[in-house]
Amino acid sequence: MFARVINPNATSLSENVTCRSTSTSDMQDWWYCWSWGERMHKADDPAGAATKVARVLAAVGE
């Protein structure tokens, strides 16, 4: 599953954000990830992830 995020003022600016788990030793972490799989932000901070996505999808001059 993913969330498709689109800048309504510039619809060509969009991103598919997923949430994935990673296992390290006995700990399991969840991360928001960019469409190409790179980890963006820990899942326990959705506002931080939203801020990153908003920055990336902002049209020049917004």
C-alpha positions as CSV (number, residue, x, y, z in Angstrom):
1,M,0.0,0.0,0.0
2,F,1.1,3.6,-0.5
3,A,-0.2,7.1,-0.2
4,R,-0.1,9.2,-3.4
5,V,0.7,12.8,-2.5
6,I,0.1,15.5,-5.2
7,N,0.7,19.2,-5.1
8,P,-2.7,20.7,-6.1
9,N,-1.0,23.8,-7.5
10,A,1.4,21.8,-9.7
11,T,-0.1,18.4,-10.3
12,S,3.0,17.1,-12.1
13,L,4.7,17.2,-8.6
14,S,3.7,14.0,-6.9
15,E,5.1,11.1,-4.8
16,N,4.0,7.7,-3.7
17,V,4.9,7.2,0.0
18,T,5.0,3.8,1.6
19,C,5.5,2.6,5.2
20,R,7.9,-0.4,5.6
21,S,9.4,-2.3,8.4
22,T,13.1,-3.0,8.8
23,S,14.5,-5.6,11.2
24,T,17.7,-5.0,13.1
25,S,18.6,-7.7,15.6
26,D,15.5,-8.1,17.8
27,M,14.1,-4.7,17.1
28,Q,11.7,-3.8,14.3
29,D,11.4,-0.3,13.1
30,W,8.8,1.2,10.7
31,W,9.8,3.9,8.2
32,Y,8.0,6.1,5.7
33,C,9.8,5.6,2.4
34,W,10.1,7.4,-0.9
35,S,8.8,5.6,-4.0
36,W,12.3,4.4,-4.9
37,G,12.6,2.7,-1.5
38,E,14.9,5.1,0.4
39,R,13.9,5.6,4.0
40,M,12.6,9.1,4.6
41,H,11.4,9.3,8.2
42,K,10.6,7.1,11.2
43,A,6.9,6.1,11.2
44,D,6.4,7.4,14.8
45,D,6.6,11.0,13.5
46,P,4.1,11.4,10.6
47,A,4.3,15.2,10.9
48,G,8.0,15.1,10.2
49,A,7.5,12.9,7.2
50,A,4.7,15.2,5.9
51,T,7.0,18.2,6.3
52,K,9.7,16.5,4.1
53,V,7.2,15.5,1.4
54,A,5.7,19.0,1.4
55,R,9.2,20.5,1.0
56,V,10.1,18.2,-1.9
57,L,6.7,18.7,-3.7
58,A,6.7,22.5,-3.2
59,A,6.6,24.4,-6.5
60,V,9.2,27.1,-7.0
61,G,7.9,30.3,-5.5
62,E,5.5,28.7,-3.1
